Structure formats: structure tokens, C-alpha cells
């Protein structure tokens, strides 16, 4: 039997601002993403030095997931939280940086630390490592955010008991233009967003 | 040798994005991996790139890295003895 699923929480990161469940929780004067992400990390007092080694896409996904998952992660039991993310530009931002670093044959020193981020699903790995998740995860590339797909995919995972909670959404980063929209969905009743859909929250 | 050690500490902090670590936090004999600076396997590969790019040293046998990258002291000694630039 198909059970109803409910949006539990959501977050949007764009234009130097982080909005959590409709409330602005961090906003600074216009700056580049490197500076914005560092200030956000400091602001939320996150203790995870590996953050600084991540590429921009992973930092973006990490910041969003950190604020959504930290309150619900349990240290006592395994957390069956599936991750389903998508974007338009894949890991192109890092791919371009990496390509530039190997374009000169006379100065050919490919960076292993950059190379490891030349796949978009690495950000799922970073979130999984951070929260010790051994659950389902998938990363999709779409021309634009596809809320229907996200909703259907999340419902299948929840109704087939592949996951107790799904963190799904959009994490797009290219040339310092970025937007992240992430939400958590589960079968736990929650009336707070009963009149909302992933699409309406994404467009707020 | 002291200047080289300082230079290496700077390079490691910058290249490996050790955001919360200052030069003064790294003692010459601190282990770079494990309980010391806590570097990982990707960092080890970046150190091999630093040797090649900045000092003209190509590590033929990556196993050598275990001894060379024990500490700033061991790195500096190896670079001093083998550098080509």
C-alpha cells in the first residue's frame, strides 16, 4: 500500500543567503562563493576541516545537508537517509579547473585533490562520510529542476522501505553562480507543509 | 634548512587547504599523517606533486613516500639531498 509522504524541512542557498524552513538564517553582503561558504561554515560553528578541501559543488551540498541532517541524525543507530540530488552543470566547474591545470604540456602537474571532484556524485559521498550514511544515493543531471521526478523517486524509496527519510533536491554550481534547494521527506505526518510541494517551496 | 622547512609548512598549509592550521602549529618532527596533521591519501599524492613541481624530484617508488613524508624534518632533508631546482 502506498503511504503518504510529507516534507519535513527544507533549505535554500542562493545569493549569499541561507533560508531554512522559510526563515533567513544567514545572509551576508555580496561576495564570491568561496568567501560566502567559509563565512557560513564559521557562522554555524561546524567542526569538519575536510570542508575546506572540497570543491564548490560539494561545499554547497554539504552546507545545505548539514543544516537539514544534523538535527535528525542519531549517533545511537544507523541512519537510513537516502540522498537524491540533481543539477544542470554536473561537476563542470571543477572539470574546467582541472582541464586548465593540465592544458600546458610544459607545465603538466595534474592535481589529485582537484581531480577527485570531477564527478558530481562526489558531493553525495562527502555527505555520506560526514554522517556515516550507508544508504541509497543517486545524482541526476537535468536541464532544469524536475520536482515531479524528485517527488516520485523519493516516494518510491520511502514506500519500498529503501529509506526512512530522503534528502532530495537541486545543487547547481557553475562559474560562481549557485543555487541549492534541499528538503527532507519521510512518512512521518507533518502538517506544516501540507499545502506545499517540492515545486512551490523551490520557487519561494 | 630552516628556510626550507618554513617554506614547506607554508606550501602544505596552502596546497592542502589546512584552513585552521598556522605555521606555528606544525613542529618540525610532528607526524604529517595519522595523529599529527591528519593528512589523508589524496594529500599524500599532492605532496608527491609538490616534490615534482617545485623541487624537480620525481618519486619513482611511491613506497618511498612513507619515509620521506614522515615529518617536515624528513621532507626537508630529502629535498635538500635530491632537489634539481
Boltz contact constraints between the chains, C-beta under 6 A:
constraints:
  - contact:
      token1: [A, 49]
      token2: [B, 20]
      max_distance: 6.0
  - contact:
      token1: [A, 52]
      token2: [B, 17]
      max_distance: 6.0
  - contact:
      token1: [A, 52]
      token2: [B, 19]
      max_distance: 6.0
  - contact:
      token1: [A, 53]
      token2: [B, 17]
      max_distance: 6.0
  - contact:
      token1: [A, 109]
      token2: [B, 49]
      max_distance: 6.0
  - contact:
      token1: [A, 109]
      token2: [B, 53]
      max_distance: 6.0
  - contact:
      token1: [A, 112]
      token2: [B, 42]
      max_distance: 6.0
  - contact:
      token1: [A, 112]
      token2: [B, 45]
      max_distance: 6.0
  - contact:
      token1: [A, 112]
      token2: [B, 46]
      max_distance: 6.0
  - contact:
      token1: [A, 113]
      token2: [B, 42]
      max_distance: 6.0
  - contact:
      token1: [A, 113]
      token2: [B, 46]
      max_distance: 6.0
  - contact:
      token1: [A, 116]
      token2: [B, 42]
      max_distance: 6.0
